[in-house]
Amino acid sequence: MKNLKHIKFTEEEGVAIITIDRPKVNGLTPEAVAELRKAVHHCRYADSIRCVVITAAGRMFSAGADINVMIDAKDQIDVMTRKMAEVLHESQRIK
């Protein structure tokens, strides 16, 4: 997988590793969530992948939504957080 800024993706011997990589606390942004969904979608349809591990770089998995992005969203924060939740939930339902 190419053009990923917020996650790393590796695949070896049928195991895909998706790593959230947004130092310092792996805060989630709409872009990071979209990349996560893209990686999960890829895994679902790749015949070579038998196992998927989702992990994170650094000392914590994720602090949740990136607070700076939320502050910048101002009056659109409800729309942004709802969309992020929808994309994450959709990632679980990919068949």
N, CA, C and O atoms as a CHARMM CRD file, in Angstrom:
* protein
*
  380
    1    1 MET  N      0.85000  -1.17500   0.00000 PROA 1      0.00000
    2    1 MET  CA     0.00000   0.00000   0.00000 PROA 1      0.00000
    3    1 MET  C      0.89200   1.23200   0.00000 PROA 1      0.00000
    4    1 MET  O      1.91400   1.28800   0.68300 PROA 1      0.00000
    5    2 LYS  N      0.47600   2.20800  -0.77900 PROA 2      0.00000
    6    2 LYS  CA     1.27500   3.42300  -0.93400 PROA 2      0.00000
    7    2 LYS  C      0.47300   4.64700  -0.51100 PROA 2      0.00000
    8    2 LYS  O     -0.73500   4.58200  -0.28400 PROA 2      0.00000
    9    3 ASN  N      1.18100   5.75500  -0.41300 PROA 3      0.00000
   10    3 ASN  CA     0.57800   7.05300  -0.09700 PROA 3      0.00000
   11    3 ASN  C     -0.11300   7.07600   1.26300 PROA 3      0.00000
   12    3 ASN  O     -1.18500   7.66400   1.41000 PROA 3      0.00000
   13    4 LEU  N      0.49200   6.44600   2.23900 PROA 4      0.00000
   14    4 LEU  CA    -0.03100   6.46800   3.59200 PROA 4      0.00000
   15    4 LEU  C      0.83100   7.40200   4.43600 PROA 4      0.00000
   16    4 LEU  O      2.05200   7.25400   4.48200 PROA 4      0.00000
   17    5 LYS  N      0.20900   8.33800   5.08700 PROA 5      0.00000
   18    5 LYS  CA     0.93300   9.31500   5.88300 PROA 5      0.00000
   19    5 LYS  C      0.83300   9.03300   7.38200 PROA 5      0.00000
   20    5 LYS  O      1.77300   9.31100   8.12700 PROA 5      0.00000
   21    6 HSD  N     -0.29400   8.48500   7.82700 PROA 6      0.00000
   22    6 HSD  CA    -0.56000   8.35000   9.25200 PROA 6      0.00000
   23    6 HSD  C     -0.49500   6.92300   9.77600 PROA 6      0.00000
   24    6 HSD  O     -0.50800   6.70000  10.98600 PROA 6      0.00000
   25    7 ILE  N     -0.42600   5.97300   8.88100 PROA 7      0.00000
   26    7 ILE  CA    -0.26300   4.58300   9.29800 PROA 7      0.00000
   27    7 ILE  C      0.83800   3.93800   8.47200 PROA 7      0.00000
   28    7 ILE  O      1.20100   4.41700   7.39900 PROA 7      0.00000
   29    8 LYS  N      1.35500   2.84300   9.00000 PROA 8      0.00000
   30    8 LYS  CA     2.30900   2.01900   8.26300 PROA 8      0.00000
   31    8 LYS  C      1.63900   0.67700   8.01200 PROA 8      0.00000
   32    8 LYS  O      0.87800   0.17800   8.84100 PROA 8      0.00000
   33    9 PHE  N      1.93300   0.11000   6.86300 PROA 9      0.00000
   34    9 PHE  CA     1.33300  -1.16500   6.48200 PROA 9      0.00000
   35    9 PHE  C      2.42800  -2.09600   5.99900 PROA 9      0.00000
   36    9 PHE  O      3.19200  -1.75600   5.09600 PROA 9      0.00000
   37   10 THR  N      2.49900  -3.26900   6.60500 PROA 10     0.00000
   38   10 THR  CA     3.42500  -4.29600   6.13300 PROA 10     0.00000
   39   10 THR  C      2.67400  -5.61200   6.00900 PROA 10     0.00000
   40   10 THR  O      1.66800  -5.85100   6.67600 PROA 10     0.00000
   41   11 GLU  N      3.19500  -6.44300   5.14000 PROA 11     0.00000
   42   11 GLU  CA     2.60300  -7.77100   4.94100 PROA 11     0.00000
   43   11 GLU  C      3.73600  -8.75800   4.73000 PROA 11     0.00000
   44   11 GLU  O      4.62500  -8.55100   3.90300 PROA 11     0.00000
   45   12 GLU  N      3.68100  -9.83600   5.49700 PROA 12     0.00000
   46   12 GLU  CA     4.70700 -10.85500   5.36900 PROA 12     0.00000
   47   12 GLU  C      4.12500 -12.20800   5.74000 PROA 12     0.00000
   48   12 GLU  O      3.54300 -12.37400   6.81100 PROA 12     0.00000
   49   13 GLU  N      4.28500 -13.15900   4.85800 PROA 13     0.00000
   50   13 GLU  CA     3.83700 -14.52900   5.08200 PROA 13     0.00000
   51   13 GLU  C      2.38400 -14.60800   5.52300 PROA 13     0.00000
   52   13 GLU  O      2.04600 -15.35400   6.44200 PROA 13     0.00000
   53   14 GLY  N      1.52800 -13.84000   4.86600 PROA 14     0.00000
   54   14 GLY  CA     0.10400 -13.90300   5.12900 PROA 14     0.00000
   55   14 GLY  C     -0.37600 -13.06600   6.29800 PROA 14     0.00000
   56   14 GLY  O     -1.56800 -13.06300   6.60600 PROA 14     0.00000
   57   15 VAL  N      0.54300 -12.34500   6.96300 PROA 15     0.00000
   58   15 VAL  CA     0.17700 -11.50800   8.10200 PROA 15     0.00000
   59   15 VAL  C      0.35100 -10.03200   7.72900 PROA 15     0.00000
   60   15 VAL  O      1.43600  -9.59300   7.35000 PROA 15     0.00000
   61   16 ALA  N     -0.74100  -9.28900   7.84500 PROA 16     0.00000
   62   16 ALA  CA    -0.68300  -7.84600   7.60100 PROA 16     0.00000
   63   16 ALA  C     -0.58600  -7.14900   8.95000 PROA 16     0.00000
   64   16 ALA  O     -1.29600  -7.50000   9.89300 PROA 16     0.00000
   65   17 ILE  N      0.28700  -6.17000   9.03300 PROA 17     0.00000
   66   17 ILE  CA     0.41600  -5.37200  10.25500 PROA 17     0.00000
   67   17 ILE  C      0.10200  -3.92900   9.90200 PROA 17     0.00000
   68   17 ILE  O      0.78400  -3.30300   9.08900 PROA 17     0.00000
   69   18 ILE  N     -0.94300  -3.41900  10.53000 PROA 18     0.00000
   70   18 ILE  CA    -1.35900  -2.02700  10.35800 PROA 18     0.00000
   71   18 ILE  C     -0.93400  -1.29400  11.62600 PROA 18     0.00000
   72   18 ILE  O     -1.37900  -1.63400  12.72200 PROA 18     0.00000
   73   19 THR  N     -0.06900  -0.28400  11.47600 PROA 19     0.00000
   74   19 THR  CA     0.45700   0.44800  12.62700 PROA 19     0.00000
   75   19 THR  C      0.04300   1.90600  12.54800 PROA 19     0.00000
   76   19 THR  O      0.40300   2.61000  11.60400 PROA 19     0.00000
   77   20 ILE  N     -0.71500   2.35900  13.54000 PROA 20     0.00000
   78   20 ILE  CA    -1.03100   3.79300  13.63600 PROA 20     0.00000
   79   20 ILE  C      0.26400   4.48400  14.02700 PROA 20     0.00000
   80   20 ILE  O      0.89600   4.10300  15.01200 PROA 20     0.00000
   81   21 ASP  N      0.65900   5.48100  13.28000 PROA 21     0.00000
   82   21 ASP  CA     1.96200   6.12700  13.50500 PROA 21     0.00000
   83   21 ASP  C      1.81800   7.64900  13.45700 PROA 21     0.00000
   84   21 ASP  O      2.20200   8.29800  12.48400 PROA 21     0.00000
   85   22 ARG  N      1.25700   8.19500  14.53100 PROA 22     0.00000
   86   22 ARG  CA     1.08900   9.64800  14.65500 PROA 22     0.00000
   87   22 ARG  C      1.65700  10.07900  16.00600 PROA 22     0.00000
   88   22 ARG  O      0.91600  10.26100  16.97300 PROA 22     0.00000
   89   23 PRO  N      2.98000  10.24000  16.06000 PROA 23     0.00000
   90   23 PRO  CA     3.58700  10.62900  17.33900 PROA 23     0.00000
   91   23 PRO  C      2.92300  11.89000  17.88300 PROA 23     0.00000
   92   23 PRO  O      2.48200  12.71200  17.08000 PROA 23     0.00000
   93   24 LYS  N      2.83600  12.07200  19.05000 PROA 24     0.00000
   94   24 LYS  CA     3.28300  11.43100  20.25800 PROA 24     0.00000
   95   24 LYS  C      2.24800  10.46500  20.79300 PROA 24     0.00000
   96   24 LYS  O      2.62000   9.46500  21.40800 PROA 24     0.00000
   97   25 VAL  N      0.98700  10.71400  20.59200 PROA 25     0.00000
   98   25 VAL  CA    -0.04300   9.87900  21.22900 PROA 25     0.00000
   99   25 VAL  C     -0.96500   9.17700  20.22800 PROA 25     0.00000
  100   25 VAL  O     -2.01400   8.65700  20.60700 PROA 25     0.00000
  101   26 ASN  N     -0.57100   9.16200  18.95400 PROA 26     0.00000
  102   26 ASN  CA    -1.36300   8.49500  17.91200 PROA 26     0.00000
  103   26 ASN  C     -2.80600   8.98800  17.86600 PROA 26     0.00000
  104   26 ASN  O     -3.74800   8.20700  17.73200 PROA 26     0.00000
  105   27 GLY  N     -2.94900  10.31100  17.98100 PROA 27     0.00000
  106   27 GLY  CA    -4.27500  10.92200  17.90200 PROA 27     0.00000
  107   27 GLY  C     -4.88200  10.70300  16.52100 PROA 27     0.00000
  108   27 GLY  O     -4.19500  10.79200  15.50400 PROA 27     0.00000
  109   28 LEU  N     -6.17500  10.41500  16.50500 PROA 28     0.00000
  110   28 LEU  CA    -6.85200  10.12700  15.23900 PROA 28     0.00000
  111   28 LEU  C     -7.40600  11.39500  14.60500 PROA 28     0.00000
  112   28 LEU  O     -7.97200  12.25600  15.27800 PROA 28     0.00000
  113   29 THR  N     -7.22800  11.48100  13.30800 PROA 29     0.00000
  114   29 THR  CA    -7.75500  12.56600  12.49200 PROA 29     0.00000
  115   29 THR  C     -8.63400  11.94200  11.41600 PROA 29     0.00000
  116   29 THR  O     -8.58600  10.72900  11.21200 PROA 29     0.00000
  117   30 PRO  N     -9.43100  12.74300  10.72800 PROA 30     0.00000
  118   30 PRO  CA   -10.19800  12.16800   9.61600 PROA 30     0.00000
  119   30 PRO  C     -9.30600  11.45600   8.59300 PROA 30     0.00000
  120   30 PRO  O     -9.67700  10.41400   8.05500 PROA 30     0.00000
  121   31 GLU  N     -8.13600  12.02500   8.33500 PROA 31     0.00000
  122   31 GLU  CA    -7.21900  11.41500   7.36200 PROA 31     0.00000
  123   31 GLU  C     -6.67300  10.08300   7.86700 PROA 31     0.00000
  124   31 GLU  O     -6.59400   9.11500   7.11100 PROA 31     0.00000
  125   32 ALA  N     -6.29800  10.03300   9.14100 PROA 32     0.00000
  126   32 ALA  CA    -5.77100   8.79100   9.71500 PROA 32     0.00000
  127   32 ALA  C     -6.83300   7.69600   9.71200 PROA 32     0.00000
  128   32 ALA  O     -6.54300   6.54000   9.40600 PROA 32     0.00000
  129   33 VAL  N     -8.05500   8.06700  10.05500 PROA 33     0.00000
  130   33 VAL  CA    -9.16500   7.11000  10.06100 PROA 33     0.00000
  131   33 VAL  C     -9.43200   6.59300   8.64600 PROA 33     0.00000
  132   33 VAL  O     -9.70100   5.40700   8.45600 PROA 33     0.00000
  133   34 ALA  N     -9.35600   7.47700   7.66500 PROA 34     0.00000
  134   34 ALA  CA    -9.56600   7.06000   6.26900 PROA 34     0.00000
  135   34 ALA  C     -8.46000   6.09400   5.82700 PROA 34     0.00000
  136   34 ALA  O     -8.73300   5.12400   5.11900 PROA 34     0.00000
  137   35 GLU  N     -7.23000   6.35200   6.23600 PROA 35     0.00000
  138   35 GLU  CA    -6.13600   5.44700   5.89400 PROA 35     0.00000
  139   35 GLU  C     -6.31300   4.09500   6.57600 PROA 35     0.00000
  140   35 GLU  O     -6.03100   3.05600   5.97800 PROA 35     0.00000
  141   36 LEU  N     -6.77100   4.10200   7.80700 PROA 36     0.00000
  142   36 LEU  CA    -7.02900   2.86400   8.51800 PROA 36     0.00000
  143   36 LEU  C     -8.09000   2.04400   7.79400 PROA 36     0.00000
  144   36 LEU  O     -7.94200   0.83400   7.62400 PROA 36     0.00000
  145   37 ARG  N     -9.15500   2.70600   7.37300 PROA 37     0.00000
  146   37 ARG  CA   -10.21100   2.02800   6.61600 PROA 37     0.00000
  147   37 ARG  C     -9.66700   1.46400   5.30700 PROA 37     0.00000
  148   37 ARG  O     -9.99700   0.34200   4.92300 PROA 37     0.00000
  149   38 LYS  N     -8.83600   2.24500   4.62700 PROA 38     0.00000
  150   38 LYS  CA    -8.24800   1.79600   3.36700 PROA 38     0.00000
  151   38 LYS  C     -7.41100   0.52600   3.58200 PROA 38     0.00000
  152   38 LYS  O     -7.48000  -0.40900   2.78400 PROA 38     0.00000
  153   39 ALA  N     -6.63600   0.50200   4.64500 PROA 39     0.00000
  154   39 ALA  CA    -5.79600  -0.66200   4.93300 PROA 39     0.00000
  155   39 ALA  C     -6.64600  -1.88400   5.27800 PROA 39     0.00000
  156   39 ALA  O     -6.35500  -2.98800   4.81800 PROA 39     0.00000
  157   40 VAL  N     -7.67700  -1.69800   6.07000 PROA 40     0.00000
  158   40 VAL  CA    -8.57500  -2.80700   6.42500 PROA 40     0.00000
  159   40 VAL  C     -9.27000  -3.33700   5.16900 PROA 40     0.00000
  160   40 VAL  O     -9.39100  -4.54800   4.98200 PROA 40     0.00000
  161   41 HSD  N     -9.71500  -2.43900   4.32800 PROA 41     0.00000
  162   41 HSD  CA   -10.37300  -2.83600   3.07800 PROA 41     0.00000
  163   41 HSD  C     -9.41900  -3.64800   2.20800 PROA 41     0.00000
  164   41 HSD  O     -9.80200  -4.67000   1.63800 PROA 41     0.00000
  165   42 HSD  N     -8.18200  -3.18900   2.11200 PROA 42     0.00000
  166   42 HSD  CA    -7.17600  -3.91600   1.33800 PROA 42     0.00000
  167   42 HSD  C     -7.01100  -5.34100   1.89100 PROA 42     0.00000
  168   42 HSD  O     -6.96300  -6.30900   1.13100 PROA 42     0.00000
  169   43 CYS  N     -6.92500  -5.45100   3.21100 PROA 43     0.00000
  170   43 CYS  CA    -6.73600  -6.76000   3.83900 PROA 43     0.00000
  171   43 CYS  C     -7.91200  -7.69100   3.55700 PROA 43     0.00000
  172   43 CYS  O     -7.73300  -8.89000   3.33900 PROA 43     0.00000
  173   44 ARG  N     -9.08600  -7.13600   3.56500 PROA 44     0.00000
  174   44 ARG  CA   -10.29400  -7.95200   3.35600 PROA 44     0.00000
  175   44 ARG  C    -10.29800  -8.61400   1.98400 PROA 44     0.00000
  176   44 ARG  O    -10.76800  -9.74100   1.82900 PROA 44     0.00000
  177   45 TYR  N     -9.77500  -7.91100   1.00200 PROA 45     0.00000
  178   45 TYR  CA    -9.85700  -8.40900  -0.37000 PROA 45     0.00000
  179   45 TYR  C     -8.54700  -8.97900  -0.91500 PROA 45     0.00000
  180   45 TYR  O     -8.49800  -9.41100  -2.06600 PROA 45     0.00000
  181   46 ALA  N     -7.49700  -8.98400  -0.11200 PROA 46     0.00000
  182   46 ALA  CA    -6.22100  -9.55700  -0.54600 PROA 46     0.00000
  183   46 ALA  C     -6.20500 -11.05000  -0.21400 PROA 46     0.00000
  184   46 ALA  O     -6.23200 -11.42900   0.95700 PROA 46     0.00000
  185   47 ASP  N     -6.16100 -11.87800  -1.22900 PROA 47     0.00000
  186   47 ASP  CA    -6.18100 -13.32700  -1.01000 PROA 47     0.00000
  187   47 ASP  C     -4.97800 -13.81200  -0.20700 PROA 47     0.00000
  188   47 ASP  O     -5.04200 -14.85400   0.44500 PROA 47     0.00000
  189   48 SER  N     -3.89100 -13.06100  -0.25400 PROA 48     0.00000
  190   48 SER  CA    -2.66600 -13.49700   0.41400 PROA 48     0.00000
  191   48 SER  C     -2.68100 -13.24400   1.92500 PROA 48     0.00000
  192   48 SER  O     -1.84500 -13.79100   2.64400 PROA 48     0.00000
  193   49 ILE  N     -3.60100 -12.43600   2.40900 PROA 49     0.00000
  194   49 ILE  CA    -3.61900 -12.07000   3.83500 PROA 49     0.00000
  195   49 ILE  C     -4.56800 -12.99100   4.59800 PROA 49     0.00000
  196   49 ILE  O     -5.75000 -13.10900   4.27400 PROA 49     0.00000
  197   50 ARG  N     -4.00400 -13.64600   5.63400 PROA 50     0.00000
  198   50 ARG  CA    -4.79400 -14.55600   6.46500 PROA 50     0.00000
  199   50 ARG  C     -5.01500 -14.01800   7.87000 PROA 50     0.00000
  200   50 ARG  O     -5.89300 -14.49500   8.59000 PROA 50     0.00000
  201   51 CYS  N     -4.22000 -13.02100   8.26500 PROA 51     0.00000
  202   51 CYS  CA    -4.29100 -12.48400   9.62100 PROA 51     0.00000
  203   51 CYS  C     -3.96200 -10.99000   9.57100 PROA 51     0.00000
  204   51 CYS  O     -3.10000 -10.55700   8.80600 PROA 51     0.00000
  205   52 VAL  N     -4.66500 -10.21100  10.40000 PROA 52     0.00000
  206   52 VAL  CA    -4.41400  -8.77000  10.46300 PROA 52     0.00000
  207   52 VAL  C     -4.15700  -8.38600  11.91600 PROA 52     0.00000
  208   52 VAL  O     -4.92400  -8.73500  12.81300 PROA 52     0.00000
  209   53 VAL  N     -3.06200  -7.65900  12.12600 PROA 53     0.00000
  210   53 VAL  CA    -2.72500  -7.13000  13.44300 PROA 53     0.00000
  211   53 VAL  C     -2.79200  -5.61300  13.34700 PROA 53     0.00000
  212   53 VAL  O     -2.15900  -5.00600  12.48300 PROA 53     0.00000
  213   54 ILE  N     -3.57000  -5.00400  14.24900 PROA 54     0.00000
  214   54 ILE  CA    -3.62100  -3.54200  14.31800 PROA 54     0.00000
  215   54 ILE  C     -2.90800  -3.13500  15.59400 PROA 54     0.00000
  216   54 ILE  O     -3.26300  -3.56800  16.69000 PROA 54     0.00000
  217   55 THR  N     -1.89100  -2.29000  15.43200 PROA 55     0.00000
  218   55 THR  CA    -1.05100  -1.87200  16.54500 PROA 55     0.00000
  219   55 THR  C     -0.75000  -0.38200  16.39600 PROA 55     0.00000
  220   55 THR  O     -1.30900   0.29000  15.52900 PROA 55     0.00000
  221   56 ALA  N      0.12600   0.11800  17.23800 PROA 56     0.00000
  222   56 ALA  CA     0.47900   1.53300  17.16300 PROA 56     0.00000
  223   56 ALA  C      1.93800   1.72700  17.54000 PROA 56     0.00000
  224   56 ALA  O      2.48800   0.97800  18.34700 PROA 56     0.00000
  225   57 ALA  N      2.55000   2.72700  16.95700 PROA 57     0.00000
  226   57 ALA  CA     3.92700   3.08300  17.27500 PROA 57     0.00000
  227   57 ALA  C      3.95100   3.82800  18.61000 PROA 57     0.00000
  228   57 ALA  O      2.95500   4.43000  19.01100 PROA 57     0.00000
  229   58 GLY  N      5.06200   3.78500  19.27400 PROA 58     0.00000
  230   58 GLY  CA     5.20300   4.53700  20.51400 PROA 58     0.00000
  231   58 GLY  C      4.66900   3.79100  21.72100 PROA 58     0.00000
  232   58 GLY  O      4.45300   2.58000  21.68200 PROA 58     0.00000
  233   59 ARG  N      4.46000   4.54400  22.80000 PROA 59     0.00000
  234   59 ARG  CA     4.12400   3.91800  24.07300 PROA 59     0.00000
  235   59 ARG  C      2.63300   3.73800  24.33600 PROA 59     0.00000
  236   59 ARG  O      2.25800   3.09000  25.31300 PROA 59     0.00000
  237   60 MET  N      1.78100   4.29600  23.48800 PROA 60     0.00000
  238   60 MET  CA     0.34400   4.09500  23.68700 PROA 60     0.00000
  239   60 MET  C     -0.33400   3.81700  22.35900 PROA 60     0.00000
  240   60 MET  O      0.11000   4.26600  21.30300 PROA 60     0.00000
  241   61 PHE  N     -1.42400   3.06400  22.44200 PROA 61     0.00000
  242   61 PHE  CA    -2.14200   2.70800  21.22100 PROA 61     0.00000
  243   61 PHE  C     -2.72000   3.95400  20.55500 PROA 61     0.00000
  244   61 PHE  O     -2.38800   4.25000  19.40700 PROA 61     0.00000
  245   62 SER  N     -3.57300   4.68000  21.25400 PROA 62     0.00000
  246   62 SER  CA    -4.13700   5.91700  20.71500 PROA 62     0.00000
  247   62 SER  C     -4.82300   6.68100  21.83600 PROA 62     0.00000
  248   62 SER  O     -5.49900   6.09800  22.68400 PROA 62     0.00000
  249   63 ALA  N     -4.63900   7.98500  21.82600 PROA 63     0.00000
  250   63 ALA  CA    -5.29900   8.84200  22.81200 PROA 63     0.00000
  251   63 ALA  C     -6.71800   9.18300  22.37800 PROA 63     0.00000
  252   63 ALA  O     -7.43500   9.88200  23.09400 PROA 63     0.00000
  253   64 GLY  N     -7.12800   8.69300  21.20800 PROA 64     0.00000
  254   64 GLY  CA    -8.44100   9.03900  20.66600 PROA 64     0.00000
  255   64 GLY  C     -8.29300  10.11000  19.60500 PROA 64     0.00000
  256   64 GLY  O     -7.26600  10.19700  18.93200 PROA 64     0.00000
  257   65 ALA  N     -9.31500  10.91600  19.46200 PROA 65     0.00000
  258   65 ALA  CA    -9.28200  11.96500  18.43600 PROA 65     0.00000
  259   65 ALA  C     -8.20700  12.99900  18.76600 PROA 65     0.00000
  260   65 ALA  O     -7.99300  13.33500  19.93100 PROA 65     0.00000
  261   66 ASP  N     -7.54000  13.49600  17.74000 PROA 66     0.00000
  262   66 ASP  CA    -6.52300  14.53400  17.89300 PROA 66     0.00000
  263   66 ASP  C     -7.20500  15.82200  18.34400 PROA 66     0.00000
  264   66 ASP  O     -7.99800  16.39600  17.59700 PROA 66     0.00000
  265   67 ILE  N     -6.91000  16.27300  19.53700 PROA 67     0.00000
  266   67 ILE  CA    -7.58900  17.42700  20.11700 PROA 67     0.00000
  267   67 ILE  C     -7.36800  18.69700  19.29200 PROA 67     0.00000
  268   67 ILE  O     -8.27400  19.52700  19.20400 PROA 67     0.00000
  269   68 ASN  N     -6.20200  18.86900  18.69200 PROA 68     0.00000
  270   68 ASN  CA    -5.94200  20.05900  17.88000 PROA 68     0.00000
  271   68 ASN  C     -6.82800  20.10100  16.63900 PROA 68     0.00000
  272   68 ASN  O     -7.29200  21.16700  16.23700 PROA 68     0.00000
  273   69 VAL  N     -7.05800  18.94600  16.04100 PROA 69     0.00000
  274   69 VAL  CA    -7.94400  18.87700  14.87800 PROA 69     0.00000
  275   69 VAL  C     -9.37400  19.19100  15.30500 PROA 69     0.00000
  276   69 VAL  O    -10.11500  19.86200  14.58700 PROA 69     0.00000
  277   70 MET  N     -9.74800  18.70200  16.47100 PROA 70     0.00000
  278   70 MET  CA   -11.09200  18.97200  16.97800 PROA 70     0.00000
  279   70 MET  C    -11.28700  20.47000  17.24500 PROA 70     0.00000
  280   70 MET  O    -12.33900  21.02900  16.93500 PROA 70     0.00000
  281   71 ILE  N    -10.27800  21.10400  17.81400 PROA 71     0.00000
  282   71 ILE  CA   -10.35600  22.54800  18.08000 PROA 71     0.00000
  283   71 ILE  C    -10.47500  23.30800  16.76400 PROA 71     0.00000
  284   71 ILE  O    -11.27400  24.23800  16.65400 PROA 71     0.00000
  285   72 ASP  N     -9.69500  22.92400  15.77800 PROA 72     0.00000
  286   72 ASP  CA    -9.73400  23.59300  14.47500 PROA 72     0.00000
  287   72 ASP  C    -11.06900  23.41300  13.76500 PROA 72     0.00000
  288   72 ASP  O    -11.44700  24.24200  12.93800 PROA 72     0.00000
  289   73 ALA  N    -11.78400  22.34200  14.07900 PROA 73     0.00000
  290   73 ALA  CA   -13.07400  22.07900  13.42600 PROA 73     0.00000
  291   73 ALA  C    -14.14400  23.09300  13.84700 PROA 73     0.00000
  292   73 ALA  O    -15.12900  23.29400  13.13700 PROA 73     0.00000
  293   74 LYS  N    -13.94600  23.71600  14.98600 PROA 74     0.00000
  294   74 LYS  CA   -14.86800  24.73400  15.52000 PROA 74     0.00000
  295   74 LYS  C    -16.31300  24.27000  15.47900 PROA 74     0.00000
  296   74 LYS  O    -16.65700  23.26900  16.10800 PROA 74     0.00000
  297   75 ASP  N    -17.15700  24.97200  14.75700 PROA 75     0.00000
  298   75 ASP  CA   -18.58600  24.65300  14.76600 PROA 75     0.00000
  299   75 ASP  C    -18.92300  23.41400  13.93300 PROA 75     0.00000
  300   75 ASP  O    -20.08200  23.00300  13.88900 PROA 75     0.00000
  301   76 GLN  N    -17.94300  22.82000  13.28200 PROA 76     0.00000
  302   76 GLN  CA   -18.16800  21.59600  12.50700 PROA 76     0.00000
  303   76 GLN  C    -17.70200  20.34500  13.25100 PROA 76     0.00000
  304   76 GLN  O    -17.62700  19.26200  12.67100 PROA 76     0.00000
  305   77 ILE  N    -17.39400  20.50000  14.52100 PROA 77     0.00000
  306   77 ILE  CA   -16.85400  19.37600  15.29500 PROA 77     0.00000
  307   77 ILE  C    -17.81800  18.19400  15.34000 PROA 77     0.00000
  308   77 ILE  O    -17.39000  17.04300  15.25600 PROA 77     0.00000
  309   78 ASP  N    -19.11400  18.46700  15.47100 PROA 78     0.00000
  310   78 ASP  CA   -20.08700  17.37100  15.50000 PROA 78     0.00000
  311   78 ASP  C    -20.07700  16.58000  14.20100 PROA 78     0.00000
  312   78 ASP  O    -20.11800  15.35000  14.21100 PROA 78     0.00000
  313   79 VAL  N    -20.02500  17.29000  13.09200 PROA 79     0.00000
  314   79 VAL  CA   -20.00900  16.64300  11.77800 PROA 79     0.00000
  315   79 VAL  C    -18.73700  15.81900  11.62000 PROA 79     0.00000
  316   79 VAL  O    -18.78500  14.67900  11.15800 PROA 79     0.00000
  317   80 MET  N    -17.59000  16.39800  12.00600 PROA 80     0.00000
  318   80 MET  CA   -16.31500  15.71500  11.85700 PROA 80     0.00000
  319   80 MET  C    -16.25500  14.45200  12.71200 PROA 80     0.00000
  320   80 MET  O    -15.86700  13.39500  12.21500 PROA 80     0.00000
  321   81 THR  N    -16.62700  14.54000  13.97300 PROA 81     0.00000
  322   81 THR  CA   -16.54400  13.36800  14.83800 PROA 81     0.00000
  323   81 THR  C    -17.53900  12.29000  14.42100 PROA 81     0.00000
  324   81 THR  O    -17.23600  11.10000  14.51400 PROA 81     0.00000
  325   82 ARG  N    -18.70700  12.68800  13.97000 PROA 82     0.00000
  326   82 ARG  CA   -19.68700  11.70500  13.48900 PROA 82     0.00000
  327   82 ARG  C    -19.15000  10.96800  12.27000 PROA 82     0.00000
  328   82 ARG  O    -19.28600   9.74900  12.17200 PROA 82     0.00000
  329   83 LYS  N    -18.54100  11.70100  11.33900 PROA 83     0.00000
  330   83 LYS  CA   -17.98600  11.09400  10.12900 PROA 83     0.00000
  331   83 LYS  C    -16.83900  10.14000  10.48000 PROA 83     0.00000
  332   83 LYS  O    -16.73600   9.05300   9.91100 PROA 83     0.00000
  333   84 MET  N    -15.98100  10.54900  11.41600 PROA 84     0.00000
  334   84 MET  CA   -14.88300   9.67100  11.82800 PROA 84     0.00000
  335   84 MET  C    -15.43200   8.37200  12.41900 PROA 84     0.00000
  336   84 MET  O    -14.93100   7.29000  12.11300 PROA 84     0.00000
  337   85 ALA  N    -16.44700   8.47700  13.25400 PROA 85     0.00000
  338   85 ALA  CA   -17.05400   7.28700  13.86100 PROA 85     0.00000
  339   85 ALA  C    -17.67500   6.39700  12.78900 PROA 85     0.00000
  340   85 ALA  O    -17.55200   5.17400  12.85000 PROA 85     0.00000
  341   86 GLU  N    -18.33600   7.00100  11.81700 PROA 86     0.00000
  342   86 GLU  CA   -18.94800   6.21900  10.73500 PROA 86     0.00000
  343   86 GLU  C    -17.89700   5.45100   9.94300 PROA 86     0.00000
  344   86 GLU  O    -18.10000   4.28500   9.60400 PROA 86     0.00000
  345   87 VAL  N    -16.77200   6.10600   9.64900 PROA 87     0.00000
  346   87 VAL  CA   -15.71100   5.45400   8.87900 PROA 87     0.00000
  347   87 VAL  C    -15.10700   4.30400   9.68200 PROA 87     0.00000
  348   87 VAL  O    -14.84200   3.23600   9.13200 PROA 87     0.00000
  349   88 LEU  N    -14.88900   4.51700  10.98000 PROA 88     0.00000
  350   88 LEU  CA   -14.34800   3.44000  11.81900 PROA 88     0.00000
  351   88 LEU  C    -15.32200   2.27200  11.91300 PROA 88     0.00000
  352   88 LEU  O    -14.91300   1.11500  11.81700 PROA 88     0.00000
  353   89 HSD  N    -16.58900   2.56200  12.09900 PROA 89     0.00000
  354   89 HSD  CA   -17.58300   1.49000  12.16900 PROA 89     0.00000
  355   89 HSD  C    -17.69100   0.74700  10.83600 PROA 89     0.00000
  356   89 HSD  O    -17.84700  -0.47300  10.80600 PROA 89     0.00000
  357   90 GLU  N    -17.60600   1.48800   9.74900 PROA 90     0.00000
  358   90 GLU  CA   -17.65900   0.86800   8.41800 PROA 90     0.00000
  359   90 GLU  C    -16.47800  -0.09300   8.23600 PROA 90     0.00000
  360   90 GLU  O    -16.61900  -1.13600   7.59800 PROA 90     0.00000
  361   91 SER  N    -15.33000   0.25600   8.78800 PROA 91     0.00000
  362   91 SER  CA   -14.15900  -0.60900   8.67200 PROA 91     0.00000
  363   91 SER  C    -14.40600  -1.97200   9.29100 PROA 91     0.00000
  364   91 SER  O    -13.85000  -2.97000   8.83200 PROA 91     0.00000
  365   92 GLN  N    -15.22200  -2.02700  10.31200 PROA 92     0.00000
  366   92 GLN  CA   -15.52700  -3.29400  10.97100 PROA 92     0.00000
  367   92 GLN  C    -16.48900  -4.14700  10.13900 PROA 92     0.00000
  368   92 GLN  O    -16.51600  -5.37000  10.27100 PROA 92     0.00000
  369   93 ARG  N    -17.26900  -3.49700   9.29000 PROA 93     0.00000
  370   93 ARG  CA   -18.30800  -4.21600   8.54600 PROA 93     0.00000
  371   93 ARG  C    -17.89100  -4.62100   7.13900 PROA 93     0.00000
  372   93 ARG  O    -18.69600  -5.19500   6.40600 PROA 93     0.00000
  373   94 ILE  N    -16.66800  -4.33900   6.75000 PROA 94     0.00000
  374   94 ILE  CA   -16.24100  -4.65400   5.38100 PROA 94     0.00000
  375   94 ILE  C    -16.29200  -6.16800   5.17300 PROA 94     0.00000
  376   94 ILE  O    -15.71200  -6.94100   5.93600 PROA 94     0.00000
  377   95 LYS  N    -17.00100  -6.56200   4.12200 PROA 95     0.00000
  378   95 LYS  CA   -17.12200  -7.99700   3.81400 PROA 95     0.00000
  379   95 LYS  C    -16.78900  -8.26600   2.39000 PROA 95     0.00000
  380   95 LYS  O    -16.83600  -9.41600   1.95100 PROA 95     0.00000
